[in-house]
């Protein structure tokens, strides 16, 4: 029996943990502190699946009918 992966589902957007360098660059570009980002719990099933830890920043890439791609960031708490 194969294990179901949330990321393989059509309705779940792509989630990825940013490296320390990527996270610093995103925060600098946005001009904010990481505590100002929207949150995602470390217990969220997708956070568990991608191995996110408290303090990590997660990039979420969604398909958008108007913009093509929409990118959002979340702080793991």
C-alpha positions as CSV (number, residue, x, y, z in Angstrom):
1,X,0.0,0.0,0.0
2,X,1.4,3.4,-1.0
3,X,1.3,6.3,1.4
4,X,-0.8,9.3,0.4
5,X,1.1,12.5,0.1
6,X,-0.8,15.7,0.7
7,X,1.3,17.6,-1.9
8,X,0.2,15.2,-4.6
9,X,-3.4,16.4,-4.2
10,X,-4.6,18.8,-6.9
11,X,-6.2,21.2,-4.3
12,X,-3.0,21.5,-2.2
13,X,-0.6,24.2,-3.3
14,X,3.1,23.7,-3.3
15,X,4.8,24.3,0.1
16,X,8.5,24.6,0.6
17,X,10.7,25.5,3.6
18,X,13.0,28.4,2.8
19,X,16.7,28.2,3.5
20,X,18.1,30.7,6.1
21,X,19.5,32.8,3.2
22,X,16.2,32.8,1.3
23,X,14.3,33.7,4.4
24,X,16.5,36.7,5.1
25,X,16.2,37.9,1.5
26,X,12.4,37.6,1.6
27,X,12.1,39.5,4.9
28,X,14.5,42.2,3.6
29,X,12.5,42.5,0.4
30,X,9.2,42.8,2.2
31,X,10.7,45.1,4.9
32,X,9.2,43.1,7.8
33,X,10.3,40.9,10.7
34,X,9.4,37.3,10.5
35,X,7.0,37.6,13.5
36,X,4.8,39.8,11.2
37,X,4.2,37.0,8.8
38,X,0.9,35.0,8.9
39,X,1.4,31.8,10.9
40,X,1.1,28.1,10.2
41,X,1.2,25.6,13.0
42,X,4.0,23.0,13.2
43,X,1.2,20.5,13.7
44,X,-0.4,21.3,10.4
45,X,-0.4,18.2,8.2
46,X,1.5,19.8,5.3
47,X,4.0,21.4,7.7
48,X,4.7,17.9,9.1
49,X,5.0,16.4,5.6
50,X,7.6,18.9,4.4
51,X,9.6,18.7,7.7
52,X,9.0,22.4,8.8
53,X,10.2,23.3,12.3
54,X,9.2,26.1,14.6
55,X,10.8,29.4,13.3
56,X,11.0,28.2,9.7
57,X,9.4,30.3,6.9
58,X,7.3,28.3,4.4
59,X,6.7,29.5,0.8
60,X,3.3,28.6,-0.6
61,X,2.9,28.8,-4.4
62,X,-0.6,28.8,-5.7
63,X,-1.9,28.8,-9.3
64,X,-3.8,32.0,-9.9
65,X,-6.2,32.6,-12.8
66,X,-5.3,36.3,-12.9
67,X,-1.6,36.4,-11.8
68,X,-0.4,33.0,-13.1
69,X,1.3,32.3,-9.8
70,X,0.6,33.6,-6.3
71,X,3.3,33.4,-3.6
72,X,2.6,33.6,0.1
73,X,4.8,33.1,3.1
74,X,4.0,31.7,6.6
75,X,6.0,31.5,9.8
76,X,5.9,28.1,11.5
77,X,4.8,28.4,15.1
